[in-house]
Amino acid sequence: MSEQKYDVFQVVDMIGTERFQGVFTKSDLSKIMDGALYRKPFLGETGIQPEWINPLIDLVQIEEE
């Protein structure tokens, strides 16, 4: 089974978004700008840190065909 793919939308202002070019997996997003858009859950100094998605983006799942 392959990893879920997402369209990524950047929040431009209070009434709109702008689509990033391309389709990304969460693994792809975690590598962009050292996790500035998405971080997978990890074990930190204070315990397990949850998944984090930058509030300035919106991930929309792409339906598998």
C-alpha positions in Angstrom: 0.0 0.0 0.0 1.4 3.4 -1.0 1.5 6.5 1.2 -1.6 8.8 1.0 -1.1 11.7 -1.4 -2.3 15.3 -0.8 -2.9 18.5 -2.6 -1.4 21.3 -0.5 -3.1 24.7 -0.3 -1.4 27.8 1.2 -3.7 30.2 3.1 -3.3 33.5 1.3 -5.7 35.6 3.3 -8.9 35.2 5.3 -11.0 34.5 2.2 -8.8 32.4 0.0 -6.1 29.8 -0.6 -3.6 29.1 -3.4 -2.7 25.6 -4.5 1.0 24.5 -4.4 2.2 22.9 -7.7 2.4 19.2 -7.4 1.1 16.4 -5.2 2.9 15.5 -2.0 3.0 12.8 0.6 3.5 13.7 4.3 7.0 12.3 4.0 7.7 14.7 1.1 6.3 17.6 3.2 8.5 16.7 6.2 11.6 17.2 4.1 10.7 20.6 2.8 12.4 23.4 4.7 13.4 21.0 7.5 9.8 20.3 8.5 8.4 23.9 8.3 5.2 22.5 6.7 4.8 19.2 8.4 6.4 17.1 11.2 5.7 13.5 11.9 5.1 12.4 15.5 8.4 11.8 17.3 9.8 11.0 20.7 11.2 14.3 22.2 12.7 15.3 25.5 9.2 15.7 27.0 7.6 12.5 25.6 5.9 11.8 22.3 5.3 14.9 20.2 2.2 14.8 18.0 1.9 15.2 14.3 2.1 18.9 13.4 0.7 20.6 10.3 1.6 24.2 9.7 -1.6 26.2 10.2 -0.9 28.3 7.1 -1.5 25.2 4.8 -4.4 22.9 4.2 -3.9 19.3 3.2 -6.6 17.8 1.0 -6.5 14.0 0.4 -6.4 12.9 -3.2 -8.7 10.0 -4.0 -6.8 6.9 -5.1 -7.9 5.6 -8.5 
